[in-house]
Amino acid sequence: MERRSFIKLSVLSAGCIAAGLGSCAPAPTMSTSPVEAPPRSASQGAPGDAESQDPIARIIVMSDTHFDPEVEQNNAHYRAAFADIGAMDPKPDAVVIAGDITYTSEERQYQGAVDIAASYGFTPEDNLVLVMGNHDQDNTESTSDADFEPYRRLFARFATEQNVYYDRTVSGQHIVVLGPDDQEGLGWISFKISQTQLDWLESKLAEDAQRNVPTLVVMHEPLSNTVRGSLEGQFAHGIVANDAELRAVIDRYPRTVYVSGHSHAYPDIQQIDGTGPLFVNDGAVATGQRVPDTRSYNGAFGWLITVYSDRIDFALRDFLERTWVDGSLYTHTLP
């Protein structure tokens, strides 16, 4: 396994120093902050004029909502998340749901999820960015790519896009969405993205690199050996069939932030060898892991990502407690 730089979600006062995803990270304590943006901390190495800068974009990224109005916890957690987001001041510019939007890929589940988001001012046509997950194609036991096409079409209709992969610019921030478009020989859980999509991704990242701006890349599945839940022997390891090819593209662009869900593991941020792209695990909303490295699946989490010209701030939100998680505010200075 590659040497990894563990960027942050442990409570430093506990004396837990990890080179990887060690189980020594304690459960975080919850703050009592109001429903507003978390304050900046001078201890995080931000530039001297940080307080005077206006953000380019403020984006909530969450995952694994598994929405179904008939599943009590999933329904309650989804509604709680959007009620919390809707009360934030200032209001985020966009909400990204990083896959597993629905519980069993049914039209009524998509419709309910979109309607609730719209009631708080987030719509797929504007500022609700949807990403396809494995639960959004899980009504088939087939391994024929043709049998997955109806699920791709259903997703694209609710995302108001032409495909499962697309890009969008929200409040000046470029968001690139990846999705499964080559499922031949695979079941509904694993993903593969086509060479066409890989080439398209490379072109988008190259354009942003030319402009010297960061790219937010979102796919439901994590890349292996990056974030919590994706290490060898863990649930999400090897879940992307052409992991190495996708990783090679991502690694060529150090201003990339790759966000994923799928594992429901406690959220974390990793930067391999202390250089290159960031890899962000945003946990889950339906059944998020409240205590790191356990099976305590009873939380609902998401990241607030605030983009500036020279840095990106991350703050972890507990939607059920309506609090910012203590120790989770992290500033990444852009290379």
C-alpha positions as CSV (number, residue, x, y, z in Angstrom):
1,M,0.0,0.0,0.0
2,E,1.2,3.5,-0.8
3,R,2.5,5.7,2.0
4,R,-0.4,8.1,2.9
5,S,-0.7,11.5,4.5
6,F,-3.6,11.5,6.9
7,I,-5.1,15.0,6.7
8,K,-7.5,15.1,9.1
9,L,-10.4,14.1,11.1
10,S,-8.9,13.0,14.4
11,V,-9.0,15.0,17.6
12,L,-5.4,16.1,18.0
13,S,-5.5,16.4,21.7
14,A,-6.0,12.7,22.0
15,G,-2.5,12.1,20.9
16,C,-3.5,9.9,18.0
17,I,-1.0,10.3,15.2
18,A,-1.8,8.1,12.1
19,A,0.1,7.5,8.9
20,G,-3.0,5.9,7.5
21,L,-6.5,5.1,8.5
22,G,-5.7,3.7,11.9
23,S,-8.5,2.8,14.3
24,C,-7.1,5.0,17.0
25,A,-9.1,8.0,15.9
26,P,-11.6,8.8,18.7
27,A,-15.2,9.7,18.2
28,P,-15.4,13.5,17.7
29,T,-17.2,15.8,20.0
30,M,-20.0,17.9,18.6
31,S,-19.9,21.7,18.8
32,T,-22.9,23.9,19.5
33,S,-22.3,26.3,16.6
34,P,-25.4,28.0,15.1
35,V,-26.5,27.1,11.6
36,E,-24.0,29.3,9.8
37,A,-20.6,29.0,8.1
38,P,-17.9,27.8,10.5
39,P,-15.4,30.4,11.6
40,R,-11.9,30.4,10.1
41,S,-9.0,29.4,12.3
42,A,-5.7,31.3,12.2
43,S,-3.9,28.1,13.1
44,Q,-4.5,26.5,9.8
45,G,-2.0,28.3,7.7
46,A,-4.4,30.4,5.7
47,P,-2.9,33.4,3.8
48,G,-2.7,36.7,5.7
49,D,-5.5,38.3,3.7
50,A,-7.8,35.3,4.1
51,E,-10.5,37.1,6.0
52,S,-10.9,39.8,3.3
53,Q,-11.3,37.3,0.5
54,D,-14.7,36.5,-0.9
55,P,-15.3,32.8,-1.7
56,I,-15.7,31.7,-5.3
57,A,-18.2,29.1,-4.3
58,R,-19.7,27.3,-1.2
59,I,-20.8,23.8,-2.0
60,I,-22.3,21.1,0.2
61,V,-21.3,17.6,-0.9
62,M,-23.1,14.6,0.6
63,S,-23.6,11.0,-0.5
64,D,-25.6,7.8,0.0
65,T,-29.0,9.4,0.8
66,H,-30.8,6.2,-0.3
67,F,-34.0,8.1,-0.4
68,D,-37.3,6.3,-0.2
69,P,-40.3,8.0,1.4
70,E,-41.4,4.6,2.7
71,V,-38.1,3.9,4.6
72,E,-38.4,5.8,7.8
73,Q,-34.7,6.5,8.7
74,N,-33.7,7.3,5.1
75,N,-36.6,9.6,4.7
76,A,-36.0,11.4,8.0
77,H,-32.2,11.8,7.5
78,Y,-32.7,13.2,4.0
79,R,-35.3,15.7,5.1
80,A,-33.1,16.7,8.1
81,A,-30.1,17.3,5.9
82,F,-32.0,19.6,3.6
83,A,-33.7,21.4,6.4
84,D,-30.3,22.1,7.9
85,I,-28.7,23.1,4.6
86,G,-31.7,25.4,3.9
87,A,-31.2,27.2,7.2
88,M,-27.5,28.0,6.6
89,D,-26.5,31.6,6.3
90,P,-25.1,32.3,3.8
91,K,-26.9,29.7,1.7
92,P,-24.6,27.3,-0.1
93,D,-24.3,27.9,-3.9
94,A,-25.0,24.2,-4.7
95,V,-25.6,20.8,-3.2
96,V,-24.0,17.8,-4.7
97,I,-25.3,14.3,-4.0
98,A,-22.4,12.0,-4.7
99,G,-24.4,8.9,-5.7
100,D,-26.9,6.4,-4.2
101,I,-29.5,9.1,-4.4
102,T,-32.3,6.5,-4.3
103,Y,-32.7,3.3,-2.4
104,T,-33.7,1.0,-5.2
105,S,-33.5,3.2,-8.3
106,E,-37.2,3.8,-8.7
107,E,-38.8,6.9,-10.3
108,R,-40.9,7.7,-7.3
109,Q,-37.7,7.9,-5.1
110,Y,-36.0,10.2,-7.5
111,Q,-39.1,12.4,-7.7
112,G,-39.4,12.6,-3.9
113,A,-35.7,13.4,-3.5
114,V,-35.8,16.2,-6.1
115,D,-39.0,17.6,-4.7
116,I,-37.7,17.9,-1.2
117,A,-34.5,19.6,-2.4
118,A,-36.5,22.0,-4.6
119,S,-38.5,23.1,-1.5
120,Y,-35.3,24.5,-0.1
121,G,-34.2,26.2,-3.4
122,F,-32.0,23.5,-4.9
123,T,-33.0,22.1,-8.3
124,P,-31.2,19.9,-10.9
125,E,-31.6,22.6,-13.5
126,D,-29.6,25.0,-11.4
127,N,-27.8,24.1,-8.2
128,L,-28.5,20.5,-7.3
129,V,-25.8,18.3,-8.9
130,L,-26.7,14.6,-9.0
131,V,-24.2,11.7,-9.3
132,M,-25.2,8.2,-10.2
133,G,-24.5,5.5,-7.6
134,N,-24.8,1.7,-7.6
135,H,-28.1,1.9,-5.7
136,D,-29.3,4.0,-8.7
137,Q,-29.0,0.9,-10.9
138,D,-29.7,-1.9,-8.4
139,N,-32.9,-3.4,-9.8
140,T,-31.1,-5.7,-12.2
141,E,-29.0,-8.9,-11.6
142,S,-27.8,-8.7,-15.2
143,T,-24.2,-8.3,-16.2
144,S,-25.1,-7.1,-19.7
145,D,-24.4,-3.4,-20.2
146,A,-27.6,-3.0,-22.3
147,D,-29.7,-3.9,-19.2
148,F,-28.2,-1.0,-17.3
149,E,-29.2,1.5,-20.0
150,P,-32.7,2.2,-18.6
151,Y,-31.2,3.1,-15.3
152,R,-28.8,5.5,-16.9
153,R,-31.6,7.1,-18.8
154,L,-33.7,7.5,-15.7
155,F,-30.8,9.1,-13.8
156,A,-30.0,11.4,-16.7
157,R,-33.6,12.6,-16.9
158,F,-33.7,13.6,-13.2
159,A,-30.2,15.1,-13.4
160,T,-31.5,17.1,-16.5
161,E,-28.4,15.9,-18.4
162,Q,-27.8,13.8,-21.5
163,N,-25.5,11.2,-19.9
164,V,-24.3,9.8,-16.5
165,Y,-21.2,11.9,-16.9
166,Y,-21.3,15.6,-17.4
167,D,-19.8,18.9,-16.1
168,R,-21.3,22.0,-14.7
169,T,-20.0,25.4,-13.4
170,V,-21.7,26.6,-10.3
171,S,-20.8,30.1,-9.0
172,G,-17.5,30.0,-10.8
173,Q,-16.5,26.5,-9.6
174,H,-16.1,23.7,-12.2
175,I,-17.7,20.4,-11.2
176,V,-17.1,17.2,-13.2
177,V,-19.4,14.3,-12.6
178,L,-18.4,10.8,-13.5
179,G,-20.6,7.7,-13.8
180,P,-20.9,4.1,-14.8
181,D,-21.2,3.9,-18.6
182,D,-19.5,0.5,-19.4
183,Q,-21.0,-2.2,-17.2
184,E,-20.5,-5.2,-19.5
185,G,-19.6,-8.2,-17.4
186,L,-20.1,-6.4,-14.2
187,G,-22.9,-6.5,-11.6
188,W,-24.8,-3.5,-10.1
189,I,-22.3,-2.8,-7.4
190,S,-19.0,-2.4,-9.3
191,F,-18.4,0.5,-11.7
192,K,-16.5,0.9,-14.9
193,I,-16.1,4.1,-16.9
194,S,-15.5,3.9,-20.7
195,Q,-12.4,5.0,-22.5
196,T,-14.5,7.7,-24.1
197,Q,-15.4,9.1,-20.6
198,L,-11.7,8.9,-19.5
199,D,-10.6,10.9,-22.6
200,W,-13.4,13.4,-21.9
201,L,-12.3,13.7,-18.2
202,E,-8.7,14.3,-19.3
203,S,-9.7,17.1,-21.6
204,K,-11.7,18.8,-18.8
205,L,-8.9,18.5,-16.3
206,A,-6.4,19.8,-18.9
207,E,-8.6,22.8,-19.6
208,D,-8.7,23.7,-15.9
209,A,-5.0,23.1,-15.5
210,Q,-4.3,25.5,-18.4
211,R,-6.4,28.1,-16.5
212,N,-4.7,27.2,-13.2
213,V,-8.0,26.6,-11.4
214,P,-9.1,23.6,-9.3
215,T,-11.5,21.0,-10.4
216,L,-14.1,19.3,-8.2
217,V,-14.4,15.7,-9.6
218,V,-17.3,13.6,-8.1
219,M,-17.9,9.9,-8.5
220,H,-19.8,7.6,-6.2
221,E,-17.0,5.0,-5.9
222,P,-13.7,5.9,-4.3
223,L,-10.4,4.9,-5.9
224,S,-8.5,2.1,-4.1
225,N,-6.1,3.0,-1.3
226,T,-7.1,6.6,-1.0
227,V,-9.8,7.2,1.7
228,R,-11.2,5.4,4.6
229,G,-13.1,2.3,3.4
230,S,-11.0,1.9,0.2
231,L,-8.0,0.1,1.6
232,E,-7.2,-3.5,0.8
233,G,-9.7,-5.8,2.5
234,Q,-12.2,-3.0,3.0
235,F,-15.6,-2.8,1.4
236,A,-14.9,-0.3,-1.3
237,H,-11.4,-1.6,-2.3
238,G,-11.3,-2.5,-6.0
239,I,-14.8,-1.3,-6.6
240,V,-13.8,0.5,-9.8
241,A,-13.0,-2.0,-12.6
242,N,-10.5,0.3,-14.3
243,D,-9.2,1.9,-11.1
244,A,-5.6,2.2,-12.3
245,E,-6.6,4.0,-15.5
246,L,-8.8,6.5,-13.8
247,R,-6.2,7.1,-11.0
248,A,-3.5,7.8,-13.6
249,V,-5.7,10.6,-15.1
250,I,-6.5,12.1,-11.7
251,D,-2.9,12.0,-10.5
252,R,-1.7,14.1,-13.5
253,Y,-3.7,17.1,-12.2
254,P,-2.7,18.1,-8.6
255,R,-5.4,20.8,-8.4
256,T,-8.1,18.1,-8.6
257,V,-10.3,17.3,-5.6
258,Y,-11.9,13.8,-6.0
259,V,-15.0,13.3,-3.9
260,S,-16.7,10.0,-3.3
261,G,-19.0,8.1,-1.0
262,H,-20.2,4.5,-1.2
263,S,-18.5,2.9,1.8
264,H,-20.5,4.9,4.4
265,A,-17.3,5.1,6.4
266,Y,-16.6,8.0,8.6
267,P,-15.6,11.0,6.5
268,D,-11.9,11.8,5.9
269,I,-9.6,13.7,3.5
270,Q,-6.4,12.2,2.2
271,Q,-3.5,13.4,0.1
272,I,-1.2,10.6,-1.1
273,D,2.5,11.2,-0.1
274,G,1.6,14.8,0.8
275,T,1.4,15.9,-2.8
276,G,-1.0,15.8,-5.7
277,P,-4.8,15.6,-5.7
278,L,-7.0,15.5,-2.6
279,F,-9.2,12.5,-2.1
280,V,-12.4,13.2,0.0
281,N,-14.7,10.6,1.5
282,D,-18.0,12.3,2.4
283,G,-19.6,9.5,4.4
284,A,-23.3,9.0,4.1
285,V,-26.6,10.6,4.9
286,A,-29.0,7.6,5.2
287,T,-26.7,5.5,7.4
288,G,-23.5,7.4,8.2
289,Q,-20.7,6.1,10.4
290,R,-20.9,8.2,13.6
291,V,-17.9,6.7,15.3
292,P,-14.7,6.3,13.2
293,D,-13.7,2.7,12.2
294,T,-16.7,1.0,13.8
295,R,-20.1,-0.1,12.5
296,S,-22.0,2.6,14.2
297,Y,-24.1,3.5,11.3
298,N,-26.5,6.1,12.7
299,G,-25.3,9.5,11.5
300,A,-25.8,11.8,8.6
301,F,-22.8,13.8,7.4
302,G,-21.6,16.0,4.5
303,W,-18.8,18.4,3.7
304,L,-19.1,22.2,3.2
305,I,-16.4,22.9,0.6
306,T,-15.5,26.6,0.3
307,V,-13.4,27.5,-2.7
308,Y,-11.1,30.6,-2.8
309,S,-8.6,31.7,-5.4
310,D,-5.7,30.3,-3.4
311,R,-7.1,27.6,-1.2
312,I,-10.1,25.3,-0.4
313,D,-11.7,25.1,3.1
314,F,-13.4,21.9,4.3
315,A,-15.8,21.7,7.2
316,L,-17.7,18.6,8.2
317,R,-21.4,19.0,9.0
318,D,-23.5,16.7,11.2
319,F,-26.9,17.2,9.7
320,L,-28.8,15.5,12.5
321,E,-27.1,17.5,15.3
322,R,-27.0,20.6,13.1
323,T,-23.4,21.2,14.2
324,W,-20.0,21.5,12.7
325,V,-17.8,18.6,13.8
326,D,-15.1,19.8,16.1
327,G,-11.6,19.4,14.6
328,S,-12.9,19.0,11.1
329,L,-12.0,22.4,9.6
330,Y,-9.2,21.9,7.2
331,T,-7.6,24.4,4.8
332,H,-5.9,23.1,1.6
333,T,-3.5,25.6,0.0
334,L,-3.7,25.2,-3.8
335,P,-0.5,24.2,-5.5
